[in-house]
Amino acid sequence: MRRPHSFVRYALAAATVFLAACGGQSGRQRPNFLFLFADDQRPDTIGAWGNSHIRTPHMDRLVERGFSFRSNYNLGSSGGAVCVPSRAMVNSGLAYFRVPNNLAGVKLLPELLGENGYVTFATGKWHNERPSWRRAFQRGKAVFFGGMADHLKVPVEDLSPGGELVNQRIGEKFSSELFADAAIEFLESYQGDQPFYAYVAFTAPHDPRMPPERYRQMYYDARPPLPANFMPQHPFDNGNVGGRDENLAAWPRTREAISDQLAEYYGLITHLDEQIGRILQALEASGRAANTYVIYAADHGLAVGSHGLLGKQSIYEHSQRCPLIIVGPGVPAKGSSAALSYLLDIFPTVCSLAGVTPPPGLDGRDLAPIWRGEKPKVRDTVFLSYMNLMRSVRDDRYKLLFYPPINHTQLFDLEADPDELRNLAGDASHAPRIEQLTRQLQEWQRSLGDAQPLTVEKPQPKEIDLSGTPRKPDQWQPDWIVKKYF
């Protein structure tokens, strides 16, 4: 009778060793991940991050319960649709110079997790083509394979149990509600012992800036102030001042038009916040919240009147800095750091928390040592870029920007001038600092394979005035926005 007991003990010990080799924990013990990903959200649009003019109680709750990375960035973009390379970087852990936008031939975070025992689910926006999505996810509902749409007319499809994308249709609800419903259905119905990775990619607050009426009305009635760096027009031609996003209001920008668009933008965020609250409530009700990391982020920021711009096609703080909040087991409540981080750091951070070995050669870095107090930072500088038009590097205080086509340079002291209004590049006392930052920027370029010169022999004119330029609405703007702004 003793031998069977000895055998059982041996089998259990062997199983424990096997599970340890597969990640250090049993399937039930390994953490889940809920990744909530907004589209075009400025970092200053969260109440708990210091904006008293916006209502974001559920984002505020995440800030209270978790750790905020207050100097988090999207590295940049190879084109005007900044969200495409941003999402490629998030899902690959690689800088956009080193990963194709369709993610071909690259190991993806959900793909890797799936290979290591995770059930992977997605809903919402995937702007990097169907083949990469199919590689990455085992389950999916209300998936949008585009960049933008009327929020009431989002084309979506589902993943069938047989592994086919089916049920192509126009979403029957506002986009944020549609994607939240799909996430809630997954959380309520999930019964497996395997841990899950749920990717919930919203299209809000991307334009069209058309929140349900009561959400925009609340901000028409209690208007947020215009950005401190509001301008009627950008002071020089940055190469993109006439792009698609910039076409959404007339030039010069009026305070009235920007005030209305800001109210509508805030309305989209508050409506999104309510949907996040619904998802978090479903997570709590599932009994899995205590063992789930919730990651809240956005793919980049947005100008909405800052520097005379509306879009994200710049390397100013308002357009490439973005939220990143992490909540979960072992993450200190009310934690915050100004350490420089990137969205592409999410990949190795999740791998670390999941006990999964990341692929070699990632550009992202594990952020967990920061909230554990093991390291004050994971990098000394961040590099930002946009097409062949803009390059920048910043350290913990100063930010240097180059505009190669026009041979223009800016230097900002972000500690004294967070709104990037006072250009110090012409001050001779800053010449050594500019030299040092230039060397750091060029080192970034070498490491990422970026061959863009910082100056050109025949620069284009800097001056531009778009006053009165004719505009046409795109196909996604609803009638009331066309009537109001076009």
N, C-alpha and C positions, 0 to 999 in steps of 0.2 A: 504493500500500500504506500510505502514511502517513495518508491521510484516515480510514480506519476506526479506526486507533489514536487519532487526534484525537477522532473521534466518541465512542469508548468513554470517553476521559478526560472529555469534556464531559458525557456521560451520568452517569458516576460522580459528577462534581462536582455536577451538578444533583440527583442523588439524595441526596447528602450534605446539601445545602441544605434539601431537602424534609424529610428526617428530623430535621434540627435544628429546623425549624419545628414539628414534631410532638412535640417533647419533648426534643430535644438529644441523643438517642442512638438507635441502631438498636433494633429490637424485641428482638434477642437481648441487647443490652447494658442495656436499661432494667431496673430492679430488680423482682424479684418481692416479694410481700407475703404473709406468713402471719400471720393475726390469730387468736390463741388467746384466747378470751373466757370467763372463768368467771362463775358466777352466785352472788352472795351471799358473796363472799370478803372477810373482814376484812383490812386491810392488815398486821396483825401475825401473819399465819399463813404466813410464808415464813421458812425457816430462815436464809437469808443476810441477811434484814432484821432479824435479832436474836432470833429465837425458837428457842431451843435445845431446845424440847420437841416440835417437829414435824419430820417427815421429808419434805423436799421437795427431793431432790437435783437434779432436773431444772429446777425453778424456780431453785434456787441457781445452777445452771450458767448460766442466762440472766442472772442478776444479775452473775455473774463476767465474762461475755462482753459485757455491754451496759451500758446507762445506766438507772438507776432514778430515777423521779420520786416522791420520798418524801412529797410533800404534794399528792397527786392526789385529785380529788373528782368525785363525781356531783353535779350542781347541785341536784337535788331531785326532787320528784314532785308531780303533780296528783292522785294517788290512792294507795290502799294497795298496789297492784301497782307498786312503785317501778321494777321492771325495764322496764316498758313505756315510760315517758318517757325513762328512761336510754338505752335502745337507740335510741329515736327521735333523741335528741340525738347519740349516737355516729355514727349513719348520716347525719345531716343537717348536723352542725356548728352547729346552732341550739339556743338555750335552749328549754326545753319550753313557755314562754309563747308562743313564736312558731312552733311546729310542731305539727300535729295528730298524735296517737298513731298513726294509720294512715298517716302520711307522704304523704298525698295532696297532689299539686301541688308537691312539694319534690324538688329534685335530690338524689339519694342518692350517697354516696361510691362504692360499687361500680358504680352506674349511670354515673357520670361517668367512672370508669376504663374501663368497657366501651366508652364512646363514644370513648375515646382509645387504643384498641388493646390493652386488657387482656382476657384471658380471666378471667371471674369465676366462682367456685365457692363454694358454701355447704353446710354441714351443721350440724345441731343446731338450737338454739332461735331462732325468729323470732317475736317476740311482737307484731308490728305489722301483721298481716293479710297475706293472700296476694297481693293486687294489688301492693303495694309490693315484695314479695319477687320477684315475676315481673319487675318492671321492673329490678330490681337485678342479677339473676344469670342467667348463661347456662348454668350447669351446677349440679346439686345432687343430693345423695343423703342419705337419712335425715334429712329436714328435719322439724322439730317446730313446728307452728303453734299452740302453746299456751304457757301460763305455767309449769305444773308438772305432774308426774306421778310415780307410783311409778316409781323408776329402772329397774325390771325390766319395766315395762309402758308404755313410751313410744310413743304413736301417731306414726308417721312416714310420709313419702312421698318419692318421687323425682321428678326432672325428666327426662322422656323426651327422646330426641334430637329429637323433633318439637315440643318446647316445651310439653308438657302435664304437669301434676302427676299422677302415676300411682302404682300399687303401694302404696296405703294399707294399712298393716299395723301390728301391734304389734311393736316392736323385739325382736329375738331375744336381745339381750345387755343387760348393765348399760349405762345411758345413756352413761357416759364411754367405755366400750369401743366401743359402737355408733358414736358420732360419730368417735372416733379411727380406727376401721376405714375409715370413709368418706373421711376426710382422707388416710389412707395410700394407699388405692386411687387417689385422685386424683393424689397425688404420684408414685406408682410408674408410673402409666399415661400421665401427661402427656408428650406428645411435641412439642408445638407450639413454634415460634420466638417466638411472642408471649409477653410477660411475663404472669404470673398474679397474681390477688388471691384468696387462699383464706381464707374466713371460717369459723372453727370455733367455734361457740357452744355450750359445754357447759351442762348443767343442774345440775351439781355445783358447789359444795357446798350448793345449795338443798335444803331439806327435801322429802320425808321424809329424815330423817337416818338412812339405812339402808345404810351401806357394806357390802360383802361382809364376812362375819363376821371373817375374820382381820385386816382393817384396823381394825375397831373394837376387837377384842380386844387388839391391840398397845397401844392407848391406855387400855384398862381396866387393863392390866398395868403401864403406866408413865404414870400420869395426869398430864396437864398441869395446872398450877395454875389456879385460877379467876381470872378477870380481876381486876385490882387494884380496879376500881370495881364489883365484884359487890355487889348489894343484893337483899334479899328482895322488895321492891316499889319501883317508882318513887316518889319522894317527893311527887309532885303529879300531878294529872291533866293530861297533855299533850295530851289529845284523842284519843289512840289507844291508851291502855294496855289496852283491852279488845279490840283488833283480832284478826284471824285468826291472824297469826303469834304473838301473845301468848298464844293459847289452847293452845299446844303443851306447856305445863307448868302445874302448879297454882300458885295464889297462896296464901300467899307462896312465892317460890322457895326451895327447899331447896338446900343446898350439894351434897347427894347427887345430886339430879335434874340440876342444872346440870353437875356433874362428868361424869355419864353422857352428857349431850347434847353437851358439849364433846368428849369422847372420840369420839363418833360423828361429830361435825362434822370433827374432825381426821382421822378415818379416811377420810371422803369426799375430803378434800383430798389425802391421801397417795395414795389410789387414783387420783385425777385426775392427780396428778403423774406417776405411772407411765405413764399414757396419753400425757401430753405428751412423755415420754421416747421413747415409740414413734414419735410423729409426728416429733420432731426427728431420730431415727435415719433415718427414711424420707427426710427432706429431705436429710440428708447423703449417703445412698446415691444419691439422684437426681442428684448432681453440681451442684445448683443452690444449695446453701447459701451459697456465697460471695457470690452476687449476690441474696440474699433478706433482706429486713427481717422479723424476727420481732417481733411486738408481742404482749406478754402483758398482759392487763388483766382486771378484773372490773367488773360493772355497778354495784356499790355494795358496802358492807360489811354487817355483821350484828352484833346485840348479843350474843346467846348468853349472857345473864346480866349483862351490863354495865348498870349503872343500873337493875337489876330488870327489864330488857326482854329480849326474845328476838329481835325482828325488826329490820327496817331502816327502820321508819316513824318516824324521828326525825332530828334534825340534829346529833346528837353525832358525834364523830370516828369512833367504831367503826362507825357505820352509813352515813355518806356519804363517808368517805375510803376509797380503794380502790387496789389495786396498779396500777402502770403501769411496764412495763419495755420498752425498745426495744433490739434487737440488730440489727446489720447493717453494710453498707459505710460506713466513715467514722465509725461510732459508737464512742467510746472504751470500752474494756473497764474494768470496775469503776468506771464513772462514776456519780455520784449528785448529786442536787440537791434542796434543800428549796424551790425555787421553786414558787409556787402554780400548779397546773395543773388542768385539767378533762378529763374523758373526751372532751368535744366538741372538744378540741384535736387529737384524732387525725385528724380529717378534713383540716384544712389542712396538718397535718404530713405526712401521706401524699401529698397533692397536691404539696407542695414536693419531696419525695423522688422522686416519679414524673415530675416535670417537667410537671405538669398544672395549668392555671390553675383555681383554685377559684371557685365562684360568688361574686358580690358579697354583702356583708352578713352573712357568717358571724359567729357569736359566738365560735367557736373561734379559736385563734391558733397559728401554727407554732412548735413547740417545738425544732426543729433548732438555731436560734441559741444555745440554752442549752448543748447538749452540744458545740457548736463553739467555745464560749467567746466568742461575739460579744455576748451579752447575759446578765446575771445572772438576769433574770426577764422574763416577758412581761406581768405584771399585778401591781399592788400589793396587791390584796385579792381574796377570793372571796366570793361570795354564795351562801347555801344557803336552801332553802325547802321546806316540806312543806304541801300543800293550803293552807287558810286558817288553819292551826293554829300554824305556826312560821316564823320568819324569823331569819336570822343573817348576820353578816359577820365575816370574820377578816382580820387583816393577818399580818405575819410572826411576831407573838407573841401578840396578844390576840384573843379571840373573844367577840362580843356576840350574845346570843340573845334573841329576843322570842317570847312566847306570847300572841298577841292576845286569844283568847277569855277568858283569865283575868288579863290585865294583869300577867303575870309576866316578869321580866327576869333574865338570867344574864350574868355576865362572867367569863371564865376567862383566866388567864395560862397559855397552853399550853406556855411554856418551863419554868415552875416546876411546872405542874400538868397534864401531858398527858392525865391520866385524867378531867379535868373534874369534880373533886370539890369544889373550894372556890369558891363563888360570891362574887365580889368586888363585885357590883352595889350592895350596900348600903354600901360603903366610900366615904365622902365624898371621899377623896383621888383616887378614880378618876372623879369626875364629869366632868372635862374630857375624859377619854378616851372615856367613854360618849357624850358629846355629839359628839365627832369621828367615832366609829364609826357612830353613828346617822345622821349626815349622809352618810357613805359608803354605808351600807345604802340610804338613801332615793334616792341617786343611782343605785344599781344598779336599784332598783325603777322609776325613771323611764326608764332606758335599755331595760329589758326589757318595759315596759308592765304592770308588776305594781301593781295598785291597792289591794292589801290594807293597811288601816290597821294600825299597830303596837299600838294600844290600842283598847278599846271602851268605850262609856259604861256598859254594864251587864255587868260581867264575871261569868262563871260561877264557882262555887266551885272552889278549887284542891284541896281535900282529897278523897281517894278511898282506899278500902280494898276490894280485890277478894278478900280472904281467903274461901276456900270457895265462890267463884262456880262454878256448874255449867258444865261444858264438854262439847262433843261433838267427836269426831274428824271431820276432813273425809274425803272419799272416797278420797284418795290415800295415806293412811297404811296401811302393811302391818299385818297382824294382830299381830305381835310388838310393834310400837310402840304400837298401841292398848291391848294388854294391859298394857304397861309404864307408860304415861304417862296413860292415861285410865281 
